Amino acid sequence: MRRRLILGGAGALGAFGFMMGLGAWRSGDLRRITGDAGALDRIDLARMDWELTDDRGDRVSPRDWLGRASMVCFGFTWCPDVCPTTLMDISGWLEDLGPEAERIHVSLITVDPERDSPATLSEYLSNFDPRIRGLTGTPAEVAQAAGAFGARYERIPREDGDYTMDHTSGVHVFRPSGALSSIIDFHEDRKFAVPKITRAIE
């Protein structure tokens, strides 16, 4: 129910959503975060070693994505603002791509594996384009995958005893070879985002 209220844009969460939007790490800052100018060049699916479980209960590794372009983002189902906005953006990009959208894998990797089971991800993602898959695992598995993408996340306690997650907010776009093609930043204009995906597919 809480996730439905979030997706419905409940006004009571507006201020918190704004805070999350300000606090989310921008993908374009990965070089600064890592302190390594070559960090982005080494983000390659073919070199990664991780395994997660998707929202259908199947085990997935980066090797399963090779041969087709891929889009990957990080988030969590209790996210009040950044994650649903990103997933709505992705749904719009896929619509703009038309038949070409069938040539790309799209996945959300949760940064909150304690709450995001495969079933929870499946229910949540039913609000967006059905081609978006969700991935989860043990905390150690998620940490290993996030590290491979150069993504960061942090658990933030709340005054009510609950918690939220701050995390890297961009969308990684990969070529069929597994090489990183580009990163689409949070709230990047659609007219720039879609061509980045098209270039990766080609």
Phi, psi and omega in degrees: 000318181298319179295324178295321178296321178298310183293334178279356177076041181303130184298330182297339181262004185300312182295320179294321178297321178296319178299317180295322179298322179288326186275345184294138177289135178275137183297329181292352181264011184299323179296319179292318182298316183276340184070021186228112183295339181262008185300316182295325181294337183265000177277100187219124181303325183293340181260353185279152179224090176209164178212130180229174178249131181272178185289356174258359179092006181268144176281139185227138173232165179299336178297332181291342183264347182295142183101346174224153175295157182219148170236133182225133173227166179244145180182196179200155190287341179267007181294128185277344190214298189298313185293310177297326177296315179298316181292326175293321176299312180301318178301320178293320179297318180296322177297317180295328181290337180064222181301334180296338181296338179288351183262014183222136171279142177228126183222142169254122174261122181289147172254009182229064185295340180295329181252337187261087174282168175305319180294321179295317178298318181299315179297315182296313184288348177295347177278354186233189180303131185294349178279352179276120179261153177250143180233138177216181180178195174289162176306321180293321179294318179295319179297320179295316180295314180300319179298323180295329179270357184071022182267151178236151174208159184210135176280128183244112178296149176247159183296334181276006179093348176277190178211162172230180182232134170257145188198161173303134192249358183275172179249119177280133179242124184243147173283165178304332178289344184102350180290142177292124180270315181192173173234130177264120185282159178300130180069019176295141183301139182302326183291342175262326184293312185297317176299328177297320180290318179301318179297323180292321180294321182292000000 
